[in-house]
Amino acid sequence: MSHTHPARRSFLKSAAHGLLAAQVWSAMPRRAVAHEMAADAAVMPKVTLNVREFRALGDGTTKDTGAFQQAIDRCSVLGGGEVLVPAGNYLTGAIALRSHTTLRLEKDAVLVGSPDFADYPVTQVRWEGRWIDGRVGLIYAMDAEQIGIVGPGKIAGNLALGGRPNAQNPLRHPALIEPIGCRGIRFEDFSTEYRLMWSLHPTNCENIAIRNLTIRSTGGNGDGIDIDSCKHVVIDGCDIATGDDCISLKSGRGSEGYALMRTTEDVQITNCTMADSIFACIGIGSETSGGIRNVRIEHCKFTHAQTFALYIKSRPGRGAFIEDIRASDLEVSDVKGGFLRFNILNSGIQDQWPVSGDEGIPTIRDFHFSNVRVKDCGALVEGTGIHPDKPLDGFSLENVTGTCGKGITLANIQKAEIRDVRVTGYEGPLIGIHNVTGKGLEGAATIDPPKLPEPVTAGKPYQLR
């Protein structure tokens, strides 16, 4: 007769449960994965540690980096759980989250980044679509699983650290929060403040839930949330005001991004309010060399963008694809450029090693927009920046009401459908087209074709190294 120790029986039972869960997980639809991972990330913690117990002072002048890191590391080695940050002003350098740990910022807890670049270690980071040497984020994680930051406290980057690499500081500057190669991420119920650099920059990550954040990045260029080569992402209930894109979706640039082919896909953006003082509210691209697909934007409000509420952008030399983009139930007000723009001709920096020829022209298909309310908006749609060699295959705009300064201009589109567009205040024709086929185009004016960039020719072969 066999006798199994109780702990051994418990382990075997847990292992069997985990195997069954993995089998069920693999059968789940892609869109459900982010929701289930978010729930999994919220499992009750095994241990709870307080950074004060590790000698964090929270006085705003003493660097508490070591205390935070010790608390997080101990939490991880004990099986995971929560690290509590009580009220106080905590000055720290870069802090690494470990697997199965959640940083909980309690009310009136403020984590402030150190002004010293030396407090941010150097590793490989993404910058404008390529992997380069750079400083890690204020809070970062590498190849971790089931990590999180929850509020209601605040994380503030040091204003001395923002900006582009320069002669004095040639490495990429620190982002605020930057998980790289992680799975199962929960960011919820806290606020951030930073500028001249990205606030949240998940890269090569999967199963991300970003909920109820208040993000401020004004007074200079600085994105709110940059989703970079990530899968299964939910962004819900966030209030974002930035100088650059409120939310940006990216997947690498040029031959490097094309060779890696790390697609950004299955992204849901819902119930968010976005205001932008310099650029677009949601930018898709221009770094699209790994492909972007299956994006849903619903029940969102856009205000005060200097360009467009939605801006889909790339250029020849990127390659890959942008496909299956759908947006519905949107309120757009006081947006100078307009509601929607496509620019697949010349957006962003051309890579040193672009994807040449027709292969380098991004394939674009299935862009659909419905139930949109506009007020004091520039152009309704500026959709002419599309290459005739690879026209947009499938575009619809339905049920749009309100006021705008200009109507709809489209070029190089197949299977377009315009229906129930009831707007006033615009100058010129409601619809102007060049090389567009589809429905709802009766009476459209003819416009000039877009100016095309020079063809991208093959140069020195690129090798990953």
N, C-alpha and C positions, 0 to 999 in steps of 0.2 A: 504494500500500500504506500502510495506516494504522499509525502507531507510537504507542503509549500509554505514557506515563511509568509506571515501576513503582509509584510512590506513587498515581498516578491509578487504575491497575488495582486496587490494594489498596482504595482508597476505594470504587470501584464495586462490588467484590466484597462489601465490608462493607455497603454500602447495599442491595444485592440481598438479602443474608442478613437484614438488618433488616426489609425489606418482607415477605419470606416469613414471618419470625417473627411480624410483626404480623397477617398473615392467619391463621396457625395460632392465635394468641392469641385472635382474635375468635371463633373457633369452639369454644373450650374451654368446658366447663361452668363455671358461676359458682363452684361450691365448689372447683374445682381451681385457680382463679386465684390465691388467696392463697398456696398452696403453691408454685406456679411463680414467682410474683413474689419469694417469699422466697429461692428458689434463685437467681433472677436477681440479687437484691441481694447474693448471696454470691460473685459473680464475682470472680476474683483482681484485686486492685487494680493500677492502673498505676504509682502512685508511693507511697512510704512516707515520711512526714515525722514528726519527733519534736518535740514542743512545747518540749523543752529547747533545741533548735537555734534557737528563736525567742525565747530568753531567758526562758522560764518557769522560775521558781525553785522552786515547790512547797514553800515554807517555811511555809505556813499563815497568813502575815501580809501578804505582798506580793500585791497584786492581779495575777493573771496573765491577766486578760481579753484584753488586747491580743495577747499571745503566742499564746493559743489561737486567736483569731480570724484572725490572720495565717497561722497554719499551716493552718487549715481553708480559708481563701480561696485560698491558694497551691495547696493540693491540688486544689481544684476547677478553677482555671484551667489547671492542668497536665493536666486530663483526668480527674481523680478518683483515689481510692485510699484509703489509711488514714492517719490521724493518730494516732500512738502517744503515750500518756500513761504514762510510767514511774512507778514507786513515788514517792510524795510526797503532801503535802497542798496542794492547789491552790485558793486562794481566788479566785473569779471573780465577775463580774457576768454578765449574760445573754450567751450564746454562740449564734450562729446557725450551724446546719448548712447546707451548700451541696449542690447536686446532685452525686451520685456520690461522696460522701465518707462515710467511716465513722470514728467516733471509737472507738479501742480503748483501754480502760482496763486496764492491766496489773495484775498482782497487787500489792496494797498501794497502788494509786493511788486517792486519794480526792479527788473534786472537791466543794468546799464553796461554797455560795452566799454572796455578799456580803450583809451585813445592811442595805445602803443601797438604799432604793427607787429612787433616782436611777440605779442601775446596771442598771435593767430598763426598756428603752424602752417607750413607750406606742404601742399600735396598737389595731385592732379585734379583740376576743376574745369568745368565748362565755362567758356567765355566767348560770347558771340558765335556759338555753334561749334567751337573746336576745343579739344582738351589741351590745356596749357598748365604751366606751373602757376599756382596762385594760393592765396591765403584762404583757409577754411572759414566758414561762417561763425558768427558769435555762438550759436548753438548748431552743432552739426552731428552727423552720424554717418558711419561708413559700414555698409554691408550688415546692417542690423535688422532685426525683425521685431514687430510689435512694439513700436515706440510711440511716445506721445508727449504733447505739451497741452495742458488745460489751464483755464483761467479760474478766476476773473482778473488776474494781475496783468502786468504790462512788460514788454520787452522793448528796449530802446537801444538802437545802434548809436555808436559815437559819431557825431557829425564830422569829426576830423578824418574819418576813414573812408568816406564815400568817394566816388569819382572813378575815372578811368585810369588804367596803368599809365605811369609817366616816368620821366627820367629819374626822379627822386625815389619813386616807389614803383619799380617796373613789373612787379608781380600783380596779378589780379587782386583787387581789393576785396575785403571780406563781405559776403552777403550777410544778412541778419540771421536767417534760419535756412540750413542747407543739408538735407539728407541726401546721400549719394548711394545708390545701389541697395536701397532698403525696401522692405516689404511690410505692409501693415502699419500705416502711419495715421495717427489721430492728432489733429491740431484743432482745438476747440475753446471758444469762450474767453479768449484773451485779446489784448490789443497790442499793436506794434507802432513804433515810430522810428523812421529812418529816412534818409534821402540820398540822392546821387548814387544809389546802388539798389539791388533787389532786396525785397523784404523776405519773401519765401521763394526758395529755388530748389524744389525736389528734382533730382536728376537720376535717370535710370532707375526709377522706383516703381513699385506696383502697389495697388490697393491703398489709396490715399483718401482720407476723409478730412476735409477742411470746412469747419462749420462755425458760424457765429463769431467771426473775427472782425475786429475794427482795425483797419490798416490805414496808416497815414504816412505818406511819402511825398510831401509837397515841398515847395521852395527849391526845386531843381529836378532834373531827370532822375527817375527812380521808379522801377516797376513795383507793383504790389505782389502779385503771385505769378511766378514764371514756372510753368509746367514743361519740363525739358526731358523728352524721351521717356515718358511715363505712361503706364497703363492703369485703367480702372480707377478713375479719379472722380470724387464728388466734391464740389465747392458749393456750399449752401448757406444762405442767410448771412453773407458777409457784407460789411459796409466799408467800401474801399475808395479813398481819395488820394490820387497820386499825381506826380508830375509827368510820368511816362505812362505806359500801358497799365491799366488797373489789373488786367489778367492777360498773360501772354502764353501762347502755346507754341512750342518749338520742338525740333528734333534733329538738330545738327546742320552743319553747313559744308557744302562742297564735297569733294571726293572722300574725305574722312567720314563725314556723316552718312554719305551714300553707301560706303563700304560697311560701316557698322550696322546700318539699317535698324536703328532702335526707334520704332514708331511710337509717336504719341497717339493713343487711341482710347476710346471708351471714356470720354470726359463729359460729365454732367455739371452744368453751371445753372443753379436755380436760386430764385428768391434773393438775389443780390442787388445792392444799390451801388452804382459806380459813378464817380465824378473824376474828371481828368483835366488838369490845368494846362497841359502842353500837347499831349498826343491822344491816342485812341483809348476807348474804354476796354474793349477786348480786341487784341491783336492776334491773329492766327498767322504765324510766320514772323519774319521772313525766312527764318532758319528752318527749312522744311525738308532737308535732304534725307532724313530718315522716314519721311511720310507722316501725315496727320490724317486721322479718320475717326468717324463715329463720334461727333461732337454734338451735344444737345444743350441749347441755351434756352431757358424757360423762366417766365415770371420775374423778369429783371427790369430795373429802372436805370436809365443812363442820363446823366446830366453834365453839362458844361464841358464836354470834350472839345478840344481845339481842332481836331480833325474829324474823326468819325466814331460813331458808337461801336460799329463792327468794321474791322479792317482785315481783309484776307489778302495776304501779300507774300510774294516770292519773286523769283527771277530765273531766266535761263542760266544754267550752271548749277542749279540745285538738284535737278532730277527728282525722282520719286513722285509723290502724289499728295493731293489734298482732296479728300472725298467724304461724302456723307456728313454734311454740315447742316444742321437744322436748328432754327430759332423760332420761338413762338411766344406770344403774350408778353410783349415788350412795350415799355413806355420810354420815349426818347424826347428830351426837351433841352433847348438852348445848346444845341450841338452845332458848332460853326461849320464844319465840313459837311456833315450830313449824317444820315442813318447808316449807309452801307457803302463800302468801296471794295472793289477788286483791283489789285495791282500785281499781276504775275509777270510783269515785264522788266521792272527795274528797281525793286525795293531791296534795301539792305546792301551790305558790302559784298562785292563779288569776291569769291574765295581765291586764294593763291593757286589752288588746284581745283578748278571747277569741273563739273561733269560736262563733257563737250557734246556738241551736235544735238540732234533731236532727242537723244536720251536725256540730255540735260534740261529740256523744257519740261517743267512739272506737268503731270497729268491732273486735271481737275474735273470733278464730276459731282453731281447731286448736291446742289446748294439750294435750300428751301427755307423760306421766311414767310411767316403768317401772323396775323392778329397783332399788328403793330400800330401804336398810337404815337404820332409825332406832333411836336409843338415848337415853333420858332427854330426849325431845323434848316440846315443848309440844303444841300441836294438830297433828294430821297434816295437815289441809288446812282453812284458813279461806277458803272460796270464795264468800262471800255478797255481796261488794262489787261487784255487777254491776248495771247499769241494765236494767230490764225492757224498755225501748224498743229496746235493742240487746243481746239476750242473747248469751252466749258460745256460739258455734256450733261444737261439737266439743270434747269434753274426755274424756280417759281417764287412769285411774290403775290400774296393773297391777303385780302382783308386789311387794308391799310387806310387809316383815317388821320385827319389833322391838318396842320399847316407846314409848308416848306417853301424855301426860296427858289428851288429848281426841282425839276421832275426826275425822270429816269433816263439814263443814257446807257446803252448796252452795245457791245461789239463782240463778234466771234463767239456766238453761243448757239448751241443746238438744243432743241426741245425746251424752249423757254415757255413759260405760262404766266401771264399777268392777268389777275382777276380781282375785281372788287377793290380797286384803288380809288379812294374818294378823298382827295386832298385839295386844299385851296391855297392861294397866295403865291403860287409859283409863277415865274416868268418863262416865256417861251413854251414850246410844246411839252405835253405831259410825258411823252415817250419819244426818244430819238434812238435810231438803231443803225448798225452797220453789220452786215453778214450775220443776221440773227434769224432763226426759224422757230416757229412754235405758235402758240395761241395767245389771243389777246393783244395782238400787235397791229390791229387794224387802225389805219390813220396815223401811224407812227411816222415821224419825220426822218429823213435820211441825214446821217451825220458823217463826218470824215472818219477814215480808219485811224486807229491809234498809231503813233510813231513807234517803230520797232527798234530794239537795240541791235547792235552788231552781233552776228552769230558768234557763239562761243566755240572756238576751235581747240583741237587737241594740243596740249603742251607736253611738258615733261611728265611721264607716267608717275602717278602717285603710289606710294607704298606705305602701308601702316607700319609705323616703327616708333 
